[in-house]
Amino acid sequence: MKSDSVKKGMQQAPHRSLFHALGMTEEEMEKPLIGIVSSYNEIVPGHMNLDKITNAVKMGVAMAGGNPVMVPAIAVCDGIAMGHIGMKYSLATRDLVADSTECLATAHAFDALVMIPNCDKNVPGLLMAAARVNVPTVFVSGGPMLAGRVHGHRTSLSSMFEAVGAYSAGKMTEEEVKEYEQSACPTCGSCSGMYTANSMNCLTEVLGMGLRGNGTIPAVYSDRIKLAKHAGMAVMDMLEKNIRPRDIMNERSFRNALVMDMALGCSTNSMLHLPAVAHEAGVELNLEIANEISAKTPNLCHLAPAGPTYIEDLHEAGGIYAVMNEISKLGLLDLDCMTVTGKTVGENIKGCVNRDPQVIRTVENPYSNTGGIAILKGNLAPDSAVVKRSAVDPQMLQHEGPARVFDCEEDAIEAIKGGKIVAGDVVVIRYEGPKGGPGMREMLNPTSAIAGMGLGSSVALITDGRFSGASRGASIGHACPEAAVGGPIALVEEGDIISIDIDNCRLDVLVSDEEMAARKEKWQPRKPQVTTGYLARYAAMAAPASRGAILEL
């Protein structure tokens, strides 16, 4: 066992004395040492139930003959961090999670790991760590929140941001917003639509790193506790069979993840996280294949914010395995990929029935014949830009309009709420990328303000920052290269005509090459917004968004 390096032999007597200080018995020290990486805390609603999940995992490990030991991982609530300097730290924490978990797991010689994440950057951070450490590892998330209800209509966190926009437009009263505030997020769990956290938890299941139900069993269901116990048992089975993360996460399984990303209509942030996780697994995931996959993959689910259904509905309809089984009819999935169950994808999904074709459309009756995400290219984003196609109003799939240019999120929001943005405009928010932000903030506040003002089907938004999974409309993010390194988005001027053609995966500014070259000659780098602390180090090390904004150490 790997843990023998800290438990066996005379040279390890000092180590054993410290295990005795923990109250560990001789019998426990004879068993495999299993690290339970728990993201439990009392500030993130998606993590407030993880103490129960952690205890259930420990029980499952112990029942299967292991010695479970809990260690912590951090997590940030993107909703609470939104709209202020806190959002600059959100993406940066993904690398902190990966680095710190790698340190904990390696320093303590764990034989295997169970990862217990739930929210946006915490899930990919732990997947990155699992790929690095490469000991048998199972994921079990805290589960999704149930949808809220206001006046018979179901709601979620994005409803709240849009309510604030509606209030600014005079379409809602303070009392009405208060009613939404009290009801939009009714339980613990990751926010209830196909936002980033749920996208990544579902894709963890697709990758084969989580058991069935990892992405969809609601946080408040007792089945989530049962799942956690089974995850503890499963990791012991993996240890016995020596199945490791890099046996599971390979080029074929990442391609499966991209296929299912398109079918499910996941968050655009998956286009940041999947390449970052793949990089740690030794796989270079070229996002250019995303459009190739999208062209073949129908979009089968319209979960909030794209549509009126929620993760709880997806669970009742049969969950991720049911969607995978449906998509497999087209021969788009590699069914021979190994998973944490010790079985292949094909063995896992066999017989998983779609119980509600209104929630999971059939391949014969999709929402669209192409996938939920599109990678755009053009002279405004020569490397890439990302849009959640499934959440775009059909009339905005092709759009031309004048650029309204802002060098930070706050200035754009002020203009939107001040009524200075009108139908047809293209809002451009720059210097919000990995280096320029620094930290690549999410632009949920601007998109929600646009939707709240009733402009969601007539105004586009382009940024070198990110969009939340809760964003909808013609919101195009991750424009790369970013403004801070002189990307074309830095050269756009007020009034330039922006051409958006999502059907043909194009994003262009209608300015001649000669004029753009002249502007490039005059462009001067901006001073960093943050010059000390972790963000300054992050800004110095962050790779482009097209590579997943990983740190280049």
C-alpha positions in Angstrom: 0.0 0.0 0.0 1.1 3.5 -0.7 0.4 4.4 2.9 3.0 1.9 4.1 5.5 4.6 3.5 4.1 6.4 6.5 3.0 3.4 8.6 5.4 0.5 8.3 9.0 0.0 9.5 11.2 1.3 12.2 11.9 4.6 10.3 8.2 5.3 10.4 7.9 5.0 14.2 7.6 8.8 14.5 4.9 8.8 11.9 3.0 6.2 13.8 3.2 8.2 17.0 1.4 11.0 15.2 -1.3 8.6 14.1 -1.7 7.5 17.7 -2.0 11.2 18.6 -5.1 11.2 16.3 -6.6 8.3 18.3 -6.0 5.8 15.5 -5.8 2.2 16.6 -3.3 -0.4 15.5 -6.2 -2.2 13.6 -7.0 1.0 11.7 -3.4 1.5 10.7 -3.4 -2.0 9.1 -6.1 -0.9 6.7 -5.8 1.3 3.5 -5.7 5.0 4.3 -8.5 6.7 2.4 -8.5 10.5 2.1 -12.0 11.9 2.2 -11.6 15.4 0.6 -14.6 17.3 1.9 -15.6 20.8 0.8 -18.0 21.3 3.7 -18.4 24.9 4.9 -21.1 27.2 6.3 -21.0 30.0 3.7 -21.8 28.1 0.4 -25.4 26.8 0.2 -24.2 24.0 -2.0 -21.8 22.8 0.7 -23.7 23.2 3.9 -24.9 19.6 3.7 -21.5 18.1 2.9 -20.9 17.1 6.6 -23.7 14.5 6.2 -22.3 13.4 2.8 -18.8 13.1 4.4 -20.0 11.0 7.3 -21.9 8.7 4.9 -18.8 8.3 2.7 -16.7 7.5 5.8 -19.2 4.8 6.7 -19.1 3.3 3.3 -15.3 3.2 3.3 -15.2 1.6 6.8 -17.9 -1.0 5.8 -15.7 -2.0 2.9 -12.5 -2.3 5.0 -10.8 1.1 4.7 -9.6 3.6 7.2 -11.3 6.9 6.2 -9.7 10.3 7.1 -11.4 13.6 6.3 -9.3 16.5 4.9 -10.6 19.9 3.7 -10.9 21.6 0.4 -12.0 25.2 0.0 -15.0 26.5 -2.1 -16.4 29.9 -3.1 -20.1 30.6 -3.7 -20.1 32.4 -7.0 -23.5 33.9 -6.3 -22.2 35.6 -3.1 -19.0 36.6 -4.9 -20.8 38.1 -7.9 -20.7 41.7 -8.7 -17.7 42.8 -6.5 -14.0 42.1 -6.2 -14.8 38.6 -4.8 -15.7 37.4 -8.3 -12.0 38.0 -9.4 -11.1 35.2 -7.0 -13.6 32.6 -8.1 -11.8 31.0 -11.1 -8.5 31.5 -9.3 -9.7 29.2 -6.5 -9.9 26.3 -8.9 -6.1 26.1 -9.0 -5.9 26.6 -5.3 -8.2 23.6 -4.8 -6.1 21.5 -7.2 -2.8 22.5 -5.7 -3.8 22.2 -2.0 -5.5 18.8 -2.6 -2.5 17.5 -4.5 -0.3 18.6 -1.5 -2.6 17.0 1.1 -3.0 13.7 -0.7 0.7 13.3 -1.6 2.1 14.5 1.8 0.0 12.0 3.7 0.4 9.1 1.3 -3.3 8.3 0.9 -4.0 5.0 -0.8 -7.2 6.3 -2.4 -9.5 9.4 -2.4 -13.1 10.2 -2.3 -13.8 13.8 -3.5 -16.8 15.6 -2.1 -17.3 18.8 -4.1 -20.4 20.7 -5.3 -19.9 24.2 -6.6 -18.5 25.9 -9.7 -14.7 25.8 -9.4 -14.5 23.3 -6.6 -15.6 20.4 -8.9 -13.0 20.9 -11.7 -10.4 21.8 -9.1 -10.8 18.4 -7.5 -10.9 16.7 -10.9 -7.6 18.3 -11.7 -6.1 17.1 -8.4 -7.4 13.6 -9.0 -5.7 13.5 -12.3 -2.4 14.7 -10.8 -2.4 12.4 -7.8 -3.7 9.4 -9.8 -4.7 7.1 -6.9 -8.1 5.4 -7.0 -10.7 8.1 -6.7 -14.4 8.4 -6.7 -16.5 11.7 -6.8 -19.7 12.2 -4.9 -21.2 15.7 -5.1 -23.5 17.4 -2.6 -26.3 17.5 -5.2 -28.5 20.1 -6.7 -30.9 22.5 -5.0 -34.7 22.1 -5.5 -36.3 24.8 -7.6 -38.1 27.6 -5.8 -41.7 28.6 -6.3 -43.3 32.1 -6.6 -47.0 32.4 -7.5 -47.0 28.9 -9.0 -43.9 29.5 -11.1 -40.6 27.7 -10.4 -37.6 29.9 -9.8 -33.8 29.7 -9.4 -30.9 32.0 -8.6 -31.0 33.5 -12.1 -34.6 34.5 -11.5 -33.2 36.7 -8.7 -30.6 38.5 -10.8 -33.2 39.1 -13.5 -35.6 40.4 -10.8 -33.1 43.0 -9.8 -32.9 44.1 -13.5 -36.6 44.2 -13.7 -36.7 46.4 -10.6 -34.2 48.8 -12.2 -36.5 49.0 -15.2 -39.5 49.8 -13.1 -41.1 46.5 -13.9 -41.1 45.1 -10.4 -41.6 46.6 -7.0 -39.3 46.2 -4.0 -41.9 44.0 -2.3 -42.1 41.7 -5.3 -38.3 41.4 -5.4 -38.4 40.6 -1.7 -40.9 37.8 -2.3 -38.6 36.3 -4.9 -35.6 36.7 -2.5 -37.3 34.6 0.1 -38.3 31.8 -2.3 -35.9 31.5 -5.2 -33.3 29.3 -3.4 -35.4 27.1 -1.0 -32.9 24.3 0.0 -29.3 23.5 0.3 -27.5 22.3 -2.9 -25.9 23.6 -6.0 -28.3 26.1 -7.8 -31.1 24.3 -9.4 -30.6 24.8 -13.2 -28.0 23.6 -15.6 -25.5 26.2 -14.3 -21.8 25.6 -13.9 -21.8 23.5 -10.7 -24.5 21.1 -12.0 -22.9 21.0 -15.4 -19.6 19.9 -14.0 -21.2 17.4 -11.6 -23.2 15.9 -14.5 -20.0 15.8 -16.7 -18.1 14.1 -13.8 -20.7 11.3 -14.1 -20.2 11.2 -17.9 -16.4 11.1 -17.6 -16.9 8.0 -15.4 -15.6 9.6 -12.2 -18.9 9.5 -10.3 -21.6 7.0 -9.7 -25.0 7.1 -11.3 -27.0 10.0 -9.8 -23.9 12.0 -8.9 -25.1 15.0 -11.0 -28.8 14.8 -10.5 -30.0 13.4 -7.1 -31.3 16.4 -5.2 -29.2 17.5 -2.2 -32.2 17.0 0.2 -33.0 13.5 -0.9 -32.0 10.5 1.3 -30.8 8.8 -1.9 -27.9 11.3 -1.8 -26.8 9.8 1.5 -27.1 6.3 0.0 -25.0 7.4 -3.0 -22.3 8.7 -0.6 -22.1 5.3 1.2 -21.9 3.5 -2.2 -19.1 5.9 -3.2 -17.1 4.9 -0.1 -17.6 1.3 -1.0 -16.8 1.9 -4.7 -13.4 3.4 -3.9 -12.3 0.4 -2.0 -13.3 -1.8 -5.0 -11.3 0.5 -7.2 -8.3 0.2 -4.9 -8.5 -3.6 -5.0 -8.7 -3.5 -8.9 -6.1 -0.7 -9.1 -8.4 1.5 -11.3 -7.0 5.0 -11.3 -8.3 8.4 -12.6 -6.0 8.3 -15.7 -7.4 4.9 -16.6 -10.8 6.6 -16.7 -10.0 10.2 -17.8 -8.5 9.8 -21.3 -9.0 11.3 -24.8 -12.1 9.0 -25.4 -13.9 9.9 -22.2 -13.3 13.6 -22.7 -14.8 13.3 -26.1 -17.8 11.6 -24.5 -18.0 14.6 -22.1 -18.1 17.0 -25.0 -20.8 15.0 -26.7 -22.9 15.1 -23.5 -22.1 18.7 -22.9 -23.8 19.5 -26.3 -26.8 17.1 -25.6 -27.4 18.5 -22.1 -26.8 22.2 -22.9 -24.3 22.7 -20.2 -22.7 26.0 -19.0 -20.2 27.7 -21.2 -17.7 27.4 -18.3 -17.4 23.7 -19.2 -15.3 25.0 -22.1 -12.9 26.3 -19.6 -12.9 23.4 -17.2 -12.8 20.4 -19.4 -9.6 21.5 -21.2 -8.0 22.3 -17.8 -8.9 18.9 -16.3 -7.8 17.1 -19.5 -4.4 18.9 -19.4 -3.8 17.5 -15.9 -4.7 14.0 -17.2 -2.1 14.4 -20.0 -4.8 15.0 -22.7 -4.7 18.2 -24.8 -8.3 18.9 -25.5 -8.5 21.1 -28.6 -11.8 23.1 -28.4 -11.9 23.2 -32.2 -13.4 19.7 -32.1 -16.3 21.1 -30.1 -18.0 22.4 -33.2 -17.4 19.2 -35.1 -19.0 17.3 -32.2 -21.8 19.9 -31.9 -22.7 19.5 -35.6 -23.4 15.8 -35.0 -25.0 16.0 -31.6 -28.6 17.1 -31.0 -29.5 19.2 -28.0 -32.0 17.0 -26.0 -32.4 19.1 -22.8 -33.5 22.7 -22.2 -32.9 23.0 -18.5 -33.0 26.4 -16.7 -32.0 29.0 -17.7 -32.5 27.8 -21.3 -36.0 26.3 -20.5 -38.6 25.7 -17.8 -37.2 22.4 -16.4 -34.7 21.9 -13.6 -32.1 19.3 -12.5 -34.7 17.6 -10.3 -36.8 17.0 -13.4 -33.8 15.5 -15.2 -33.3 13.2 -12.3 -36.9 12.0 -12.4 -36.7 11.5 -16.1 -33.9 9.0 -15.7 -30.8 11.2 -15.1 -27.6 11.4 -17.0 -27.5 7.7 -17.9 -30.9 8.1 -19.6 -29.5 10.9 -21.7 -26.4 9.0 -22.5 -28.5 6.0 -23.5 -30.6 8.1 -25.8 -27.5 9.8 -27.4 -25.8 6.4 -27.8 -28.4 5.5 -30.4 -26.5 7.8 -32.8 -23.2 6.0 -32.1 -21.6 9.2 -30.7 -20.4 7.8 -27.4 -17.4 5.5 -26.8 -19.1 2.8 -24.8 -15.9 1.0 -23.9 -14.5 3.7 -21.6 -13.8 2.5 -18.0 -15.6 4.0 -15.0 -15.4 4.1 -11.2 -18.0 1.3 -11.1 -15.4 -1.1 -12.6 -17.7 -1.4 -15.6 -17.7 0.3 -19.0 -19.9 3.2 -20.0 -21.9 0.8 -22.1 -22.5 -1.6 -19.2 -23.5 1.2 -17.0 -26.1 2.8 -19.2 -27.7 -0.4 -20.6 -31.4 -0.4 -19.9 -31.5 3.2 -18.5 -34.9 4.4 -19.7 -36.0 7.9 -20.6 -39.1 8.3 -18.4 -40.1 11.8 -19.6 -39.6 12.7 -23.3 -40.6 16.3 -22.4 -37.5 16.7 -20.2 -35.2 14.5 -22.2 -36.1 14.8 -25.9 -35.6 11.8 -28.1 -32.9 11.9 -30.8 -35.8 11.9 -33.3 -37.3 15.0 -31.7 -34.5 17.2 -30.3 -34.7 20.8 -29.4 -32.1 21.4 -32.1 -30.1 19.2 -34.4 -26.9 20.8 -33.2 -25.4 20.9 -29.7 -26.0 23.4 -26.9 -22.6 25.2 -27.1 -20.8 26.8 -30.1 -17.2 27.9 -30.4 -17.0 31.1 -32.5 -13.9 32.4 -34.3 -13.3 35.5 -36.4 -11.2 38.6 -36.4 -12.6 39.6 -33.0 -11.7 36.2 -31.4 -9.1 34.5 -33.6 -8.4 31.8 -31.0 -12.0 31.2 -29.7 -15.1 32.5 -28.0 -17.9 30.5 -26.5 -21.7 30.9 -26.6 -24.4 28.8 -25.1 -26.3 28.4 -28.3 -29.3 26.6 -26.6 -30.0 29.7 -24.5 -29.9 32.2 -27.4 -33.2 33.6 -28.8 -33.5 32.3 -32.4 -33.6 35.8 -33.8 -30.2 36.6 -32.2 -28.4 33.7 -33.8 -27.4 36.2 -36.5 -27.0 39.8 -35.5 -25.2 42.9 -36.5 -25.1 46.0 -34.3 -22.9 48.9 -33.0 -20.4 48.2 -30.3 -20.9 49.9 -26.9 -17.5 49.5 -25.4 -16.7 49.3 -21.6 -13.4 48.5 -19.9 -15.0 46.9 -16.9 -18.2 45.2 -15.8 -19.3 48.0 -13.5 -19.3 50.6 -16.2 -21.4 48.4 -18.4 -24.0 47.7 -15.7 -24.3 51.4 -15.0 -25.0 52.1 -18.7 -27.5 49.3 -18.9 -29.4 50.3 -15.8 -29.2 53.9 -16.9 -31.1 53.2 -20.1 -28.1 53.9 -22.3 -28.2 50.5 -24.1 -30.9 50.1 -26.7 -32.2 47.3 -28.9 -29.7 46.3 -31.5 -26.6 47.2 -29.5 -23.6 44.9 -28.9 -22.2 45.5 -25.4 -18.5 44.8 -25.3 -16.9 44.3 -21.9 -13.1 43.9 -21.9 -10.1 43.7 -19.6 -11.9 41.0 -17.7 -9.9 38.0 -18.8 -7.6 35.7 -16.8 -4.7 38.2 -16.8 -6.6 41.5 -17.3 -9.4 41.0 -14.7 -7.4 39.5 -13.2 -9.3 36.3 -12.6 -11.8 36.3 -15.4 -15.0 37.4 -13.7 -18.4 36.0 -14.6 -20.8 38.5 -16.3 -24.1 37.4 -14.8 -24.9 40.8 -13.5 -24.7 42.5 -17.0 -26.7 39.7 -18.7 -29.3 39.7 -16.0 -29.6 43.5 -16.2 -30.1 43.2 -20.0 -32.8 40.5 -19.5 -34.4 42.5 -16.7 -34.6 45.5 -19.0 -36.5 43.5 -21.6 -33.5 43.5 -24.0 -32.6 39.8 -23.8 -33.7 39.1 -27.4 -32.3 42.3 -29.0 -29.0 43.1 -27.3 -25.8 40.9 -27.5 -22.9 40.9 -25.1 -19.3 40.0 -25.8 -16.5 39.8 -23.2 -13.1 38.4 -22.6 -14.4 37.4 -19.2 -16.7 34.5 -18.5 -20.5 34.0 -18.5 -22.2 32.1 -15.7 -24.2 29.0 -16.5 -27.1 31.1 -15.4 -26.6 33.5 -18.3 -28.9 33.4 -21.3 -29.3 35.3 -24.5 -26.6 36.2 -27.0 -23.9 36.2 -24.4 -20.5 35.5 -25.9 -17.6 35.0 -23.5 -14.0 33.8 -23.3 -13.0 36.0 -26.3 -9.4 35.1 -26.8 -6.8 36.5 -27.0 -8.0 38.8 -24.2 -7.6 42.5 -24.2 -4.9 42.6 -21.6 -2.5 40.9 -24.0 -3.6 43.0 -27.0 -6.3 40.8 -28.4 -8.6 42.3 -31.0 -11.3 42.9 -28.4 -8.9 45.6 -27.1 -9.0 47.4 -30.4 -12.8 47.7 -30.8 -14.0 51.3 -30.8 -17.4 52.7 -29.9 -19.8 52.4 -32.8 -17.8 49.7 -34.7 -20.3 47.2 -36.3 -20.0 43.8 -34.7 -21.2 40.8 -36.8 -22.4 37.7 -34.9 -23.2 34.5 -36.9 -23.7 31.7 -34.4 -25.0 29.3 -37.0 -21.7 29.6 -38.9 -19.6 30.0 -35.8 -18.3 33.5 -36.7 -17.6 36.6 -34.6 -16.2 39.6 -36.4 -15.8 43.4 -36.2 -16.5 44.9 -39.5 -13.3 46.9 -39.7 -10.6 46.5 -42.3 -7.4 44.6 -41.6 -5.4 47.7 -42.3 -7.4 49.7 -39.8 -7.1 47.0 -37.1 -3.3 46.9 -37.7 -3.1 50.6 -37.3 -5.0 50.5 -34.0 -2.7 47.7 -32.8 0.3 49.9 -33.4 -1.2 52.5 -31.1 -2.4 50.2 -28.4 -0.7 50.4 -25.0 -0.9 47.7 -22.3 -2.9 48.7 -19.2 -1.4 48.6 -15.8 -2.5 45.6 -13.8 -5.6 46.2 -11.7 -4.2 44.2 -8.8 -0.5 44.4 -7.9 -0.2 42.3 -4.7 -1.4 39.1 -3.3 -2.7 35.9 -4.9 -4.5 37.7 -7.8 -1.3 39.4 -8.8 0.4 36.0 -8.9 -2.5 34.5 -10.8 -2.5 37.3 -13.4 1.2 36.6 -14.0 0.8 32.9 -14.4 -2.6 32.4 -16.1 -2.7 30.8 -19.5 -5.2 31.8 -22.1 -8.9 30.9 -21.7 -8.6 28.8 -24.8 -6.4 26.5 -22.8 -8.7 26.5 -19.8 -7.0 29.4 -18.1 -4.7 26.9 -16.2 -1.8 28.2 -14.3 1.5 27.9 -16.1 3.9 27.2 -13.2 
